[in-house]
Every structure is written in structure tokens, then in C-alpha cells.
Amino acid sequence: MHDVDTIDIAILKTLQREGRISNAALAERVGLSASACSRRLDHLEKSGVIKGYHARLAHKALDYRMIAIVNISLSGQFAKTLAEFEAAVKLCPNVLVCYLMSGEYDYTLRIAARDLEDYERIHRDWLSALPHVVKINSSFALREVIDRPNVGLG
């Protein structure tokens, strides 16, 4: 990490555990004044270390009981092909994560669906319609063992 010191790490660790903490409480926890803490937060946000703040939703509580891991092969890996696929996959609201991969498949997606019928709809209406797709391989998660939203820090 570039230009991140021990105080920044303390700020990041605290925010990972308590994203809604007030600036005053955060400053007290890491031993800074509120204004110094605010300046550091601003720097961490502007430098891209902090990508944003959000609520972490429980998919099952929202009736999305199925997670599919989908591997996709494209017709080629030309820059235009990849760009067109990536622009289209960003429009699919059920895609939680999309990675460009090395190895056998070009992309790996994590998709939330309500049930098998909903996944069939997603496959038919979204995945099969993505540009340049020649192969779709779907697997279904049986049980979530771990889902870390963040990496461990120092």
C-alpha cells in the first residue's frame, strides 16, 4: 500500500468493523483530533484506498437463496471483444462479481438468484444474450462457508 502508515491502518481496520462510526469516535479510537482524522479519511478516499461505504445486505433475507458460480468462454480475447462483453455484463443486476480470468475460462461470475427457475431466467435473458459468449458453465453453491468483505490488515 502506497503512503499508508500505521494510523491509516488503524483507521481502515476500525472502518472495516464499524463502517458507520462517527468521525469523532474514529478520531478518538486512533488517537487523532477530529480534523486530522477527517483529513486522513479524505486522503484515503481520494487516493482510492477507500472505495466507498455501503450496507452489506443478507441475500437470503431478501429471498436470493441461490448463488451460482458461472464460468464463461468468449469467441476471442481481442480488446474490442472483452470491452463489449464487460459493458454488457455490467448491466445484469444479478451479477455480484465478474472477474477476467487466466486459464480455461475467460470470465468467472458470481450470480445471486431467488431459485433455480430464477437462475434459468437469468441464464436465458442475460447470460446467453451477452456478446461473444461461446460457452457457459454453471455451478451452484451448496453452502456459504466464508464470505469476507475485506482483507486482513497488518
N, C-alpha and C positions, 0 to 999 in steps of 0.2 A: 504494500500500500504506500502510495506516494504522499509525503508530507502529513502523515498521520502519527501523532505522538501518543503517549500513554493517557493523557487526559482525553483525547479524541476517542481512544479505545474505550475508556470508561463511559463516555457519553454514548457510544454506539452500543455497548453491552446493556446499558440501562434502557435505552430506547427499544432494543430488541425484546426485552422483558416487559416493558411498560411504555408502549407507544403513545399513550395518552397523558403521560406525566407533564405537569406544567413546567415551564422554563425555570421558575423559581425553585421548584423541588429538584429538578435535574441539576441546576447550578449548585444547590446545597449538597447533593449526593456526590458530585465530582469535585467539590472544593473550589468553586469559582463564584464570582459575582454574577448576578443575573445578566448584566450587559455583556460580560466576557463570554458567558455561555451562549448567549444569543448570537454573538459574532462567530463563534466556532460552529454553531449549528448552520448558520448561513453559509459559511465556507464549505462545510461538509455537503450541504445540499447543492451549492453551485458547482463544486468540483465533481459531482456525480457519485460520491461515496454513498450518500443517502439518496435513493432513487424515488422515494415517496413515502407517504403514510397512508395506511388503509386498514379497513376492518378485515379480519380473517374470518371468512364465512365457513360454517359447517355444511358441506354439500348435502349430507344425508338429512339434516334438519330442513333443508329446502327441497327435499324429495328427489335429489340427484343421488340415487343409490348405487349407480354403476360407474366404474372408472374403466375406460378402455385405453390400452396402450396400442397405438397404431403406427406401424412402420410403412413408409411409402417410398416407392421407387418411381423415378421420373424417366422420361424418354431420353434425357441427356442432362449434362451439368453445365450447359452454356450459361453465361451470365444472364441473358435475357430469359431463359427458361426458369432459372432459380428465382429471379426477380418477379416474374409473373405468378409463379406458384406462391411465393411468400406474400405478395399483395393480396391474393385471393384467400389464402388460409387465414389471414388476419381478420377477415370478415365473418368467419364462422364463430358464433357466440359460444359454442360448446367446447372449443379448443382452449384448454387451460394453458398448455405449454407446447411449443413447437421448437425442435432442435434440428439444425442442419448437422448431419452425421457423416462420419467417415465409416467405411466398412460396407456391408452388404446393402443397406438401405440408404436412401438419400436424406430422409427426414423421419424423425420419431415424434409423435404427438401424444399428449395425454388429454383425453376427452372425458367430460362428465355427461352422463345420460341418466334419465329417470329409470329406465328399464331396457330390456332387450328390444322391445318394439320401438322405443325412442331412439336407441342406437341405430336400428335399421333405417329409420327416417334420416338421421344424421348422415349415415353412410350413403344412402340413395341421393339425398338432396344436396349435400355439401361435399363429402369426400370424393364421391365418384365424379362430381362436376368440376373438381379442381383441375386447372390446366396442366397438361403434360404428364398426368399420372398414368402409369402402366401397370402398377401392382400395389395392392393394399393388403396388408397382413395385420389382422386384429387379434389382440389377446385381451382377456378380461381379468381384472384384479379380483382375487377371491377375498382378500382381507388386507387392510392397511396395517402395516407393521410399524412404520415410522414415516413421519412427514415433517421434516424440519423446514421452517420457513427461512432460516438463516444459518450461516456457517458459524462455527465456533471462533471466537476471537481471543487471541493471546491468553 
